[in-house]
């Protein structure tokens, strides 16, 4: 019997440097999660999605693992292949109390 992933992640977050490294890759993890979600919502295997996109299953696996960064063209192909609409947004970053205090003066 293994240890629950949430427990391990919680423990790792306390390790020096781990949290910073994790947060630095947060956007990559988020994109990879969105790609997986789009594929699974469309009830496609990696191989089926790859076929629809004109690429290989290993390319889809690399994208979903976060090892490869998708281009805008790839995101468009994936959206079309999964019957989804691509929408990219830039959102304001939440400011810390320290940052808000600097600009209040």
ROFI-400833 format. One line per 2 residues: their letters; for each residue y, x, z of C-alpha. Coordinates in steps of 0.05 Angstrom, whole numbers, plus 32768, in hexadecimal, padded with zeros to 4 digits. Example, Ala and Ser with C-alpha at 12.3 -4.5 7.8 and 13.67 -1.06 7.14 Angstrom:
BEGIN
AS = 7FA6/80F6/809C | 7FEB/8111/808F
//
This chain:
BEGIN
XX = 8000/8000/8000 | 8044/801C/7FEB
XX = 8088/801A/800A | 80B7/7FE4/7FF2
XX = 80EA/7FFE/7FC0 | 8124/7FDF/7FE7
XX = 8110/8005/8026 | 810B/8047/7FFF
XX = 814E/803C/7FDD | 816F/802C/8020
XX = 8152/806C/803E | 8168/8095/8001
XX = 81AF/807A/8005 | 81B6/809E/8047
XX = 81A4/80E1/8028 | 81DE/810F/801A
XX = 81F1/810D/7FD1 | 81C1/80D5/7FBE
XX = 81F4/809D/7FC3 | 8227/80C3/7F99
XX = 81F3/80D2/7F64 | 81DB/808A/7F63
XX = 8221/806F/7F5E | 8231/80A0/7F26
XX = 81F8/8081/7EFE | 8205/8039/7F12
XX = 8221/8026/7ECD | 81E4/8044/7EAA
XX = 81B5/801D/7ED8 | 81DE/7FDE/7ECB
XX = 81DA/7FE5/7E7F | 818F/7FF4/7E82
XX = 8185/7FB6/7EAD | 81AC/7F8B/7E7C
XX = 8182/7FA4/7E42 | 8141/7F94/7E67
XX = 815C/7F50/7E7A | 816F/7F3F/7E32
XX = 812A/7F53/7E18 | 8103/7F2E/7E4E
XX = 812E/7EEF/7E47 | 811C/7EF0/7DFD
XX = 80D2/7EF6/7E0F | 80CC/7F36/7DE6
XX = 80A3/7F74/7DF3 | 80C4/7FB8/7DE8
XX = 809C/7FBF/7DA8 | 80B2/7F7A/7D8E
XX = 80FB/7F89/7D9E | 80F6/7FCD/7D7C
XX = 80D9/7FAD/7D3E | 8112/7F7A/7D3B
XX = 8145/7FB3/7D44 | 8124/7FE2/7D12
XX = 8115/8017/7D46 | 80DB/8030/7D6F
XX = 80BE/8016/7DB1 | 80CB/805A/7DD0
XX = 8115/8053/7DC0 | 8116/8010/7DE4
XX = 80F2/802F/7E1F | 8126/8068/7E23
XX = 815F/8036/7E20 | 8140/800B/7E57
XX = 8133/8047/7E83 | 817B/805E/7E7E
XX = 8165/80A0/7E5E | 818A/808F/7E1D
XX = 81CF/8072/7E19 | 81D6/803A/7DE6
XX = 820B/803C/7DB1 | 8235/7FFF/7DA1
XX = 820D/7FF7/7D61 | 81CC/7FF7/7D89
XX = 81E8/7FC3/7DBA | 81FB/7F97/7D7F
XX = 81B5/7F9D/7D61 | 8195/7F8E/7DA4
XX = 81C1/7F51/7DAF | 81AF/7F36/7D6A
XX = 8165/7F45/7D73 | 8164/7F20/7DB5
XX = 818E/7EE5/7D9E | 81C7/7EF8/7DCD
XX = 8211/7F04/7DC5 | 822D/7F49/7DD6
XX = 826A/7F47/7E04 | 8288/7F86/7E20
XX = 82BD/7F83/7E56 | 82E8/7FB3/7E7D
XX = 82F9/7F9B/7EC2 | 832A/7FB5/7EF6
XX = 830A/7FE2/7F29 | 830B/7FC9/7F71
XX = 833C/7FF4/7F98 | 832C/800D/7FDD
XX = 835A/7FFF/8018 | 8371/8047/8015
XX = 8386/8040/7FCB | 83A9/7FFD/7FD9
XX = 83D1/801C/8011 | 83EB/8054/7FE3
XX = 8409/8022/7FB2 | 8426/7FF2/7FE5
X = 845F/8021/7FF8
//
